[in-house]
Each structure stands twice: as C-alpha cells, then as structure tokens.
C-alpha cells in the first residue's frame, strides 16, 4: 500500500512494485532503472512522461500514461472513432 507516497528525486533501481496500490504517488524527478510497475494501480500518478525511461509498465498502464500526459487517444482496432472536427 503506497497510496499518496512521495518519491521526489529518488533513484529507483531493480525494484518491483507489482500489484501495489500506487494512487496519487508523486514521482517528480525520480529516475528508474529496471523498475517494474506492472499490475499496480497508478491512477493520479504524478510524473513527467519523459522520466519514464527505465520503467516497466503493463499495456493498461501505458495507455493511461499516454492519454493523461501525452494527450494520445488509445483505442483498440475494433473501437469506433468519432470525428469532432
């Protein structure tokens, strides 16, 4: 249970945060090397997308990060696309 924890300017190497509650965790200026977050709940994660080098994510986490921090829309091939232009 790491919810609302702070790892500001941390260097996190060879750590597995597998299936952890990591809602609202602050990872500002943290550095990762072989750091595994797969299966963890990362809703509200506070991080800069450029910091994620060295982190291991599952596909759901990657989609969440892309949508939240890079404004990328992630959809399966069979999902309908709507054009609001």
N, C-alpha and C positions, 0 to 999 in steps of 0.2 A: 504494500500500500504506500505509494509515493505521491499521492494526490496533493497538489499545491506545494510541492517541494521546489527548491531553488538550487540550481547547479550553475550559477553565474561564473563564467571564465574558468570552468573546470576542464580538465583533460581526462577523458574517459576512454580507457583502452582495455580491450578484451573483456568487456562486461556484457552480461546477458540480462536484459530487462524483459524477459519473456513472460507474457500473460500478467503484467503488472497493471495496477490502476495508476495511470500517469496523467490524469486530467489536470489541466491548468499548471503543468510543470513549466518552470522557467529555465530555459537552457541558453540564455543570452551569452554570446561569445564563447560557448563551450566548443571543445574540439573532440572529435571522435576518431577512433581507430578500432575497427573490428568490433563495433558496439551494436548489439542486437536488440531491437525493439519489437520484434515480431510478436503478434498476438496481444500486445499491450494496448490499453485504451488511452489514446493520446489526444482526446478532444480538448480543445482550448490550449494546446501546447504553444508555448511562446518561444519562437526560434526564428532566425533568419534562414530562409531556404538555402542560401549559399553556404551555411555552416554544416549542412548535412553530409558532406564528404566523409566517408568512413563509417556512416551509419547503415545498418541493415534493417530494411522495412519490409512488411508484407504488402501484397498488392492493394489491400484496402487502405492501409496507412499511406502508401504512396499517392493514391488517388485523393485522399483527404488533404495531404500536404500540397499537392498540385492545385487543387481547387481553392484552398484557403490562401496560399501565399503567392501563387503564380497566376491566379485567375484563369486557369486552364480548365475547360469543361471535360470531365472524364465520363464517357458513356460506352456501354457495350455496343458491339456492331449492330445488334438487332434492336437497339433503342431508337425511337423516332427522334429526329432532330427538328426543332422548331426555329423558324427564322423570324426574329422580331424587328428586322430592319425596315 
